[in-house]
Amino acid sequence: MRLSPQDADLRISDRFDSATMHALGKGELDVIWHPRFYSVEVCEAVLPAIRTACEASDYTLTNDLQSLGTSMGEAEQSLERTAMYFATASQTRQMIRKDLFAPFLSPIDLIRLLADEAWPQGAVIARSKGRPMLSGIVRRWVAGGQANPHIDQKDLPILADLDLKRRIAVNVYLATPGQSQGGDIEFWGRIEDESEYEAMKRSDYGVNRTNLGVPPLSISPSPGDLIAFDASRLHGVRGLERGERVTAACFLGVRGKDYPLYQFA
């Protein structure tokens, strides 16, 4: 982990548990990096099936990575894509659960179980107008892949029914390229005003890394690690020089202590 002097006061925890989940949900914590959260042996066992599925996938937003199922980013592109997102959510959820991870519990389902125990009103798969959302997603980067710095917006039409106060990103790493080979997750400052972000955006996605300077925080995770953070913080993935970076990811939407956590992707 690299932390610049000007951001040495970033609040970072090494445990994903009830206390840190609450702190992150209330904005009292910046990043959770929980090493060995998920079994490394299970990571190795499921990777062959994940590689095959990812290589056959058709992700329309960018060529920087492979992604299973229709993502929320794609759903926001058109009404047709929105309809596809909801139509394929259950199929993708079952494919990840049964075809990729069974007989093991997927990281996506494990996160929801832990969140359900930790949060006063539990945790549920998010719904929009009664339609279940995708609960999690699996993504794969190969050599040359990266991710532009971006935030994951909460003020989107597809999320309007949830009235979110905070959108928490949770990533569990199933494969990483190794130290000094790229794939680090990089963090800059938070963007509270999403209209400001809209004005900064590139024509494809995210913002220009060259406009942001050196990231105050950069983490090189290992297989099995979990990283969670407020998705209003600009974050990106440094380009991979070799190997692969595979994650199982989801979001936990925070509306308040009197409401459940909403899991979606």
Order of alpha helices (4+ residues) and beta strands (2+ residues): beta-beta-alpha-beta-alpha-beta-alpha-alpha-alpha-beta-beta-beta-beta-beta-beta-beta-alpha-beta-beta-beta-beta-beta
